[in-house]
Amino acid sequence: MTTEATSTIDIDLPLEKSWEILRDFTQAVHYVPNLTGCELHPGPVEGKGASRRVFQKNGKFLDETVTHWQEKQGFVIRLHEGDGPAPAPFREACFIYKIQPKGEKTQLTTTMSYTVRFGLLGKLLDKLLVKKALDGAVNKIARNMKSYYETGVPSNKTIS
């Protein structure tokens, strides 16, 4: 069963400017909490197949590859470790960024979509811990993106 954590927020920028920032696959380090760096993998730098490795404060890394791209609308990235699956506790995980115009502003929707490992135990952990934590994390990413997009100041360490 797939579970989703979603957050929607308005950014005080027109769609074109928001898309200009969103499409730059190196920008996540400025708004995703606990990231310390980002390296693009060889290949495309945007669009389907673009891939990056993001480095986390805890010394670990995560690979992210674009599986779906819609110009000026958003994209989906699959979360994985190297050639393997998503990190535990996930069996599969992806992050979805969607934007659409809202007058002179941009409406941003961020979604983490995932399935958990470990059978019934995983489902219980998801219900008790994982989903609640991801609801907060996805909301924080959206708020950090709004702050970063509107000010140009990295927000991954300052917005709580």
C-alpha positions as CSV (number, residue, x, y, z in Angstrom):
1,M,0.0,0.0,0.0
2,T,1.4,3.4,-1.0
3,T,1.3,6.2,1.6
4,E,1.7,9.9,0.9
5,A,2.8,12.9,2.9
6,T,1.8,16.2,1.1
7,S,2.1,19.9,1.7
8,T,0.9,22.8,-0.4
9,I,2.1,26.4,-0.1
10,D,2.0,29.6,-2.2
11,I,5.3,31.2,-3.3
12,D,5.3,34.9,-3.9
13,L,7.0,34.5,-7.4
14,P,5.5,34.0,-10.8
15,L,5.5,30.5,-12.2
16,E,8.4,31.1,-14.6
17,K,10.8,32.3,-11.9
18,S,9.8,29.4,-9.6
19,W,10.3,26.9,-12.4
20,E,13.8,28.4,-13.1
21,I,14.8,27.6,-9.5
22,L,13.0,24.2,-9.2
23,R,14.4,22.8,-12.5
24,D,18.0,23.4,-11.2
25,F,18.7,20.0,-9.8
26,T,21.6,21.3,-7.6
27,Q,19.4,23.6,-5.5
28,A,17.9,21.1,-3.0
29,V,20.9,21.6,-0.7
30,H,19.5,25.1,0.0
31,Y,16.1,24.0,1.2
32,V,16.1,20.3,2.2
33,P,16.9,20.0,5.9
34,N,20.1,18.2,6.9
35,L,21.7,18.2,3.4
36,T,25.3,19.3,3.2
37,G,26.1,18.9,-0.5
38,C,25.0,17.7,-3.9
39,E,26.8,16.1,-6.9
40,L,25.2,15.5,-10.2
41,H,25.8,12.0,-11.7
42,P,27.1,11.8,-15.3
43,G,24.3,12.2,-17.8
44,P,21.5,14.7,-18.2
45,V,21.4,17.6,-15.8
46,E,17.7,18.0,-16.0
47,G,14.7,16.1,-17.4
48,K,14.0,12.4,-17.2
49,G,17.1,10.5,-16.3
50,A,18.9,13.4,-14.5
51,S,20.4,12.0,-11.3
52,R,22.1,13.4,-8.2
53,R,23.7,12.3,-5.0
54,V,22.8,14.3,-1.9
55,F,25.0,14.2,1.2
56,Q,23.5,14.3,4.7
57,K,24.7,15.7,8.0
58,N,25.0,12.2,9.4
59,G,27.6,11.3,6.8
60,K,25.2,9.2,4.6
61,F,24.1,9.9,1.1
62,L,21.0,9.3,-1.0
63,D,20.7,9.1,-4.7
64,E,17.8,10.7,-6.5
65,T,16.8,10.1,-10.1
66,V,14.1,11.9,-12.2
67,T,11.6,9.4,-13.4
68,H,9.0,11.9,-14.7
69,W,9.4,15.5,-15.9
70,Q,6.8,18.0,-17.0
71,E,8.2,21.3,-18.2
72,K,7.0,24.2,-16.0
73,Q,4.9,21.8,-13.9
74,G,7.3,19.7,-11.9
75,F,8.9,16.3,-11.7
76,V,9.2,13.1,-9.7
77,I,12.4,11.8,-8.3
78,R,13.0,8.2,-7.2
79,L,15.0,7.9,-3.9
80,H,17.5,5.1,-3.9
81,E,20.9,4.1,-2.6
82,G,23.3,3.5,-5.5
83,D,21.9,0.8,-7.8
84,G,19.7,-0.5,-5.0
85,P,16.3,0.3,-3.6
86,A,15.2,3.1,-1.3
87,P,16.8,3.2,2.1
88,A,15.0,1.4,5.0
89,P,12.3,1.5,6.1
90,F,11.1,2.1,2.6
91,R,10.6,-0.5,-0.1
92,E,10.0,2.3,-2.7
93,A,10.1,6.0,-2.3
94,C,9.7,9.0,-4.5
95,F,9.4,12.8,-4.0
96,I,7.1,14.8,-6.2
97,Y,7.4,18.5,-6.8
98,K,4.5,20.2,-8.6
99,I,4.0,23.8,-9.4
100,Q,1.1,25.7,-10.9
101,P,0.2,29.3,-11.4
102,K,-2.0,31.0,-8.8
103,G,-2.5,34.5,-10.1
104,E,0.9,36.2,-9.9
105,K,2.1,33.6,-7.5
106,T,3.1,29.9,-7.7
107,Q,1.4,27.2,-5.8
108,L,3.9,24.5,-4.8
109,T,2.9,21.0,-3.8
110,T,5.5,18.7,-2.3
111,T,4.7,15.0,-1.8
112,M,6.6,12.0,-0.5
113,S,5.1,8.8,-1.8
114,Y,6.3,5.5,-0.4
115,T,5.7,1.9,0.6
116,V,7.4,0.4,3.6
117,R,9.3,-2.8,4.1
118,F,9.0,-5.3,6.9
119,G,5.4,-6.5,6.3
120,L,2.9,-5.9,9.2
121,L,5.7,-4.5,11.4
122,G,6.6,-1.9,8.8
123,K,2.9,-0.9,8.4
124,L,2.6,-0.5,12.2
125,L,5.8,1.6,12.3
126,D,4.5,3.7,9.5
127,K,1.2,4.3,11.2
128,L,2.9,5.1,14.6
129,L,6.0,6.9,13.6
130,V,7.1,7.2,9.9
131,K,4.0,8.9,8.5
132,K,3.8,11.6,11.2
133,A,7.6,12.3,10.8
134,L,7.2,12.6,7.0
135,D,4.2,14.8,7.3
136,G,6.4,17.3,9.3
137,A,9.4,16.9,7.0
138,V,7.4,17.4,3.8
139,N,5.8,20.5,5.3
140,K,9.2,21.8,6.4
141,I,10.6,21.3,2.9
142,A,7.7,23.3,1.3
143,R,8.2,26.1,3.8
144,N,12.0,26.1,3.3
145,M,11.4,26.2,-0.5
146,K,9.1,29.2,-0.1
147,S,11.7,31.1,2.0
148,Y,14.6,30.2,-0.3
149,Y,12.7,31.0,-3.5
150,E,11.5,34.4,-2.3
151,T,14.7,35.5,-0.6
152,G,17.6,33.6,-2.3
153,V,18.9,32.8,1.2
154,P,19.5,29.1,2.0
155,S,16.7,28.1,4.4
156,N,17.5,24.4,5.2
157,K,18.9,25.3,8.6
158,T,16.8,28.3,9.7
159,I,13.2,27.4,9.2
160,S,11.7,25.1,11.9
